[in-house]
Amino acid sequence: MFYTLAKLFWLLANPLNMVLILLCLGVLLLWSRWQRLGLWLVSLIAASLLGLAILPLGQWLLSPLNNQFAPFK
């Protein structure tokens, strides 16, 4: 039982799946009476994905860790 719940939780908590779920929610909101919220959500997710694709975020996050230790000879 725990194994099934853990797999289900990770399916929903996986960052890429979370982005896709929020994107689908935003598109569904565009077709409802909450169009402004849907547009805001889709725009935010699109800007976030564009920023993650263009900016070297991984290098920026790993830089303090790499600079913390001396190079290995």
Secondary structure, 3 states (H helix, E strand, C coil): CHHHHHHHHHHHHCHHHHHHHHHHHHHHHHCCCCHHHHHHHHHHHHHHHHHHHHCCHHHHHHHHHHHHCCCCC
